[in-house]
Amino acid sequence: MASSPPSIAAKQRRTTSWKHRRHVIELAFLALFVLALVGVQVMLTYWPFRYREVHPLLEHTFRSKVTVKRYHRTYFPHPGYVAEDVTFYRHGDTQIPPLATLDRMTVVGTWTNLIFHPHQLYEIRLGGLHVRIPPPGTKARGLDFNEGVVASSEQTIEIETIVADGTTLDSLGENGAPPLRLQFPLLQIHNVHQGQPLSFFARVLIPRPQGVVLANGSIGPFRTNDYGATPLSGTYSLQNADLSQVHGISGHASASGRYSGTFSGIETFGQVAIPDFRAASAHRVRLDAAYRVLVNGTNGDVEIQDTEVRTGENLITASGSVVGKPNKVNLTIATKDSRVQDLLKIVEHDDPSIVGKVSFHAAVNLNNGPGKFLQRLGLKGEVSLAQVSLLKPDRQHDMNAFAARVQKDPPGGSKTDPPQVTATASSSTTFHEGTAYFPDIHLTFPGADAHLHGTFNLLDTRIHFTGKADLQRDISRAATGWKSAFLKPLIPFFRHNDAGAIVSVAVTGTAKQPEITQDMLHKK
């Protein structure tokens, strides 16, 4: 049986229901449209990225007069703003170089944060940032570190990330001297929150020595009225620094370590390796060091608390400071029973002529003036040598033969092959403009005891020592052949304590070709 068609009343009910639903939908859309208009109006009225809101905030935050040549807001896909050609004049003083210039500042927020967390920013991108630090001793430099570059504020803006790749930092020199420039191909800062530490990662190009530093860590919370008390910590590495940029030395250094403390006292410790270190034209040697230093980040002063330098099996310890502008280097260095031939390679161009053990303790200073490394080096201390022998076989044979002749009770051995002997020596010393001065060298080897004084020029390796030697046997034993016979009549004039002799001695020539004579009229 076929179904009956719907009644007219049913059709009317369905039509009325659809009209009612459509009316409700239209009202809903209208309400949403009105709300959107109200929201847009409220957003435009209270938009946090308006220029008249941003500009005074920048000036207050950085204690600077800020000029912006171009500015516009952004809405899609992210809310924010773009400011171009931005200049920060430190403390409002337009007569000195600006604190910083920016090609482009892009501030990026999110719609979610704008609605629920209006004081949070997703990212700030700084393009072409150029920061200038005033010269030491200037009024502007004092204001920056005494009052702070960034002002204390109740502003609670939080920034997730600041990207400042391509930043340039110039430390301006005094009297128009070229600035010390650091370049940051990569610089990212994260979690910039009021009263909390921020984290960062940086790749830095340093000019002297020329190299690359990778650093990461945390800084803060900032002490805006006392930047020296701001804490920081992290790790760093130095890659392939070219030491030839430092006058008088060359080589390539790599280092890694950690740091912690505050800006005014950054404790740094780590290791450094220089596989090809060279001072002036001396030998290339490998140096490895472990160090702990304290750096004052507000003025660049460095306190070297503990450093151990190794070359081969030799250990040299050092402590001291690098302070002032220009830098003044003052160190205390020491070593015990190191191989003298290895240490001579660090400062001498020629191959070492002696072997043995050396110990010393000395105060060292290095001025920043003109001249070679050894000409700028100053030293004062005590040095001692032990088990010293000569590398040239003929020279060592002469010393062996001389010792055998002047000893009161010589050991067994033939005249052609006397026993091997070694010498010891000790003296105070000073080093100035490339020359070492020895006021009293006490030199001993079998059969002889000598006191000499004189100089050793490390620039040309020339030696000039004079003094007296106390021999165990008479003067005729100091020579051979006809010289010995000639000296026998003079024995009474040189006799000492009824036995042995005291004779004048001169050591001249070079470290490679020393000449030892007994006459008093030696060539100077």
HUBEL-V116252 format. One record per backbone hydrogen bond with DSSP energy under -1.0 kcal/mol. NH is the residue of the N-H (numbers start at 1). CO is the residue of the C=O. If there is no record, write none. Layout:
<<NH;CO> <NH;CO>>
This chain:
<<11;7> <12;8> <13;9> <14;10> <15;11> <16;12> <17;13> <18;14> <19;15> <20;16> <21;17> <22;18> <23;19> <24;20> <25;21> <26;22> <27;23> <28;24> <29;25> <30;26> <31;27> <32;28> <33;29> <34;30> <35;31> <36;32> <37;33> <38;34> <39;35> <40;36> <41;37> <42;38> <43;39> <44;40> <45;41> <46;42> <50;47> <53;50> <54;50> <55;51> <58;54> <59;55> <60;56> <61;57> <62;58> <64;59> <65;89> <67;87> <69;84> <69;85> <70;84> <72;82> <74;80> <80;74> <81;107> <82;72> <83;105> <84;70> <85;103> <86;102> <87;67> <88;100> <89;65> <91;63> <92;89> <93;90> <99;88> <100;88> <101;130> <102;86> <103;127> <104;127> <105;83> <106;125> <107;81> <108;123> <109;79> <114;110> <115;111> <116;112> <117;113> <120;117> <121;158> <122;108> <123;108> <124;161> <125;106> <126;163> <127;104> <130;101> <131;168> <132;99> <133;170> <138;135> <142;138> <143;139> <144;140> <145;141> <146;142> <147;143> <151;61> <158;119> <159;192> <160;121> <162;189> <163;124> <164;187> <166;184> <167;164> <167;184> <168;129> <169;182> <170;131> <171;180> <172;133> <177;174> <180;171> <182;169> <183;205> <184;167> <186;203> <188;201> <189;162> <190;199> <191;160> <192;159> <193;191> <196;193> <198;219> <199;190> <200;217> <201;188> <202;215> <203;186> <204;213> <205;183> <206;211> <211;206> <212;239> <213;204> <214;237> <215;202> <216;235> <217;200> <218;233> <219;198> <220;231> <224;222> <226;223> <229;226> <230;227> <232;261> <233;218> <234;259> <235;216> <236;257> <237;214> <238;255> <239;212> <241;253> <242;210> <243;251> <245;242> <246;243> <249;246> <250;278> <253;241> <254;273> <255;238> <256;271> <257;236> <258;269> <259;234> <260;267> <261;232> <262;265> <263;230> <264;228> <265;262> <266;295> <267;260> <268;293> <269;258> <270;291> <271;256> <272;289> <273;254> <274;287> <277;285> <278;250> <280;248> <282;279> <283;345> <283;348> <285;277> <287;274> <288;310> <289;272> <290;308> <291;270> <292;306> <293;268> <294;303> <295;266> <296;301> <297;263> <300;296> <302;322> <303;294> <304;320> <305;292> <306;292> <307;318> <308;290> <309;316> <310;288> <311;314> <314;311> <316;309> <317;334> <318;307> <319;332> <320;304> <321;330> <322;302> <323;328> <328;323> <329;366> <330;321> <331;364> <332;319> <333;362> <334;317> <335;360> <338;358> <340;356> <343;339> <344;340> <345;341> <348;344> <355;389> <357;386> <358;338> <359;384> <360;335> <361;382> <362;333> <363;380> <364;331> <365;378> <366;329> <367;376> <376;372> <378;365> <379;431> <380;363> <381;429> <382;361> <383;427> <384;359> <385;425> <386;357> <388;423> <389;355> <391;353> <396;392> <397;393> <398;394> <399;395> <400;396> <401;397> <402;398> <403;399> <404;400> <405;401> <406;402> <407;403> <423;388> <424;444> <425;385> <426;442> <427;383> <429;381> <430;437> <431;379> <432;435> <434;374> <435;432> <436;456> <437;430> <438;454> <441;452> <442;426> <443;450> <444;424> <445;448> <448;445> <449;470> <450;443> <451;468> <452;441> <453;466> <454;438> <455;464> <456;436> <457;462> <458;434> <461;457> <463;509> <464;455> <465;507> <466;453> <467;505> <468;451> <469;503> <470;449> <471;501> <472;447> <477;474> <478;475> <483;480> <485;481> <486;482> <487;483> <490;487> <491;488> <494;491> <499;496> <501;471> <502;494> <503;469> <505;467> <506;517> <507;465> <508;515> <510;513> <511;461> <515;508> <517;506>>
